[in-house]
Amino acid sequence: MPAPKLTLTHWLIILIASLGFLFDTYQLLMTPLVGPAAISELLKVPLSNPAVTTWMGNLLWLSALSGGVFGLLGGWLTDRLGRKFVMALGIFVYSLSPVAGAFSTTLGEFVFWRCATFVGVCIEFVAAITWIAEVFSDKAQKEKWLGITQLFASLGGVLVTGVNFWIIAHAKTLPHLGMPMALGAADPASWRYLLLTGIIPALLIALMLPFVPESEVWRERKRAGTLKRPSFGQLFSPELRRATLVTAGLSACVYGVAFGALQVTPGRVAPGLPNLAAERKALKPLVDEAKTLNAAFDATKPGTPERKAALEPIKANAAKQKPIQDKVKEVGSQTQAYQETGGLVGRIVLALLIIVGIGRRLLLRLLQLPGLIILPLTYFVLYKQDATVFSWGIAAAGFVTMSQLSFLGEYLPKVFPIHLRGTGGSFATNVGGRMIGTSAAFLVAQLAPLFTGSPYDQMAYAAGCVATGAVVIGLILGMFLPEPKEQAADF
């Protein structure tokens, strides 16, 4: 029987879901772009001050924890209040909170609004996955568009990077809009303008939401009074316990690779590549000098002539470092670009494999097994080679990691009954992935000193060990992955 023809409503659904996934990534990847500059300005310390690094780590940890906790609640609300309503709520939270963050005058305000953005993303993701899984009645169409719409998540990083470059180049010509400015500055900092762009998805999607329906199957059961009340305890009932634990574990493994290896690579692994040896040698005395200068700066009191005088040599040191750091960042950006491209290709291939109709357990194996070779090869062997060779390894690592994230997004709505789809999906994604999996970044930092070599070598070896371990655990868990029931909504 041929699939029903897509209507205008279906295309609006596809567009909204695609924009939602794209801006999920856009909003999250704002943090590494705006974080250091914002912390520096709000603490009134130089960008090279150790407090900036410390607070950046705190920000990443707090936002992931906030997103995991409230994202879990969002999944439960998805089953209680409706898929479309909670998806819209998540979109508006992650769209308005960056705007509020752009007007921050204290570090506490900035951290709060970044955490709120992460919360909105975590709520929206599960709600959107559940919504699009139910608005298509045809099984083939459902699987096809679940895979295709998730492709746009890999474009969010490209978009936010391009927007950031444009803002940096044009910030001085943009209206101030009442935003605060750093002491002595003539214009608001570029990071504030980038945060303002977070309002874009709310403006776009608000125009379309009135024209798309709530999940019909959820709404009918709600009206008929046959929709069971969701609870987290039901996830651990005998018939669902296996699916709950295995999917949460798999999510933790995939996020562990992403946060414990891929995310630390551009800034903390790539600078140690062999073709940057001259830059590392030139930077070392400048970095050592910066540490001494920052210690002297910290010893002064805010607002005093002594602090102002201590700032001048720090600025001079930063000016000397800039051309060298730019070369290092260029290599880091190259690895990031390769990773994003590999991730996009991985999501495309996953969508094609789903359309072919391969069994889910076999499909997961096809994605996991290459990672068992690619990840250790990249961080233990290719890391010692040229930057381009290493970047190709990172592209392959992005391929196997992002394709598994898309796999989980497509798989989760199928293994939980309709009254637990949001709750089950949010438990796997938020508890397994964002609360447990992201801790791999902390684990890598703790393991790194156990290895020999430069700090970059240590990070590469630690990232390789953690990523390989996560893949091995994922392979074992995959053996217990249940095949989804054909009529998941009816059990």
ABEGO torsion letter per residue (X at the ends): XBBBBBBAAAAAAAAAAAAAAAAAAAAAAAAAAAAAAAAAAAAGBBAABAAAAAAAAAAAAAAAAAAAAAAAAAAAAAAAAEAAAAAAAAAAAAAAAAAAAAABABAAAAAAAAAAAAAAAAAAAAAAAAAAAAABABAAAAAAAAAAAAAAAAAAAAAAAAAAAAAAAAAAABBAGGBBBBBGBABBBAAAAAAAAAAAAAAAAAAAAAABBBBAAAAAAAAAGABBBBBAAAAABAAAAAAAAAAAAAAAAAAAAAAAAAAAAAAAAAAABAAAAAAAAAAAAAAAAAAAAAAAAAABBBGBAAAAAAAAAAAAAAAAAAAAAAAAAAAAAAAAAAAAAAAAAAAAAAAAAAAAGBBAAAAAAAAAAAAAAAAAAAAAAAAABBAAAAAAAAAAAAAAAAAAAAAAAAAAAAABBAAAAAAAAAAAAAAAAAAAAAAAAAAAAAAAAABBEBAAAAAAAAAAAAAAAAAAAAAAAAAABBBBBABAAAX
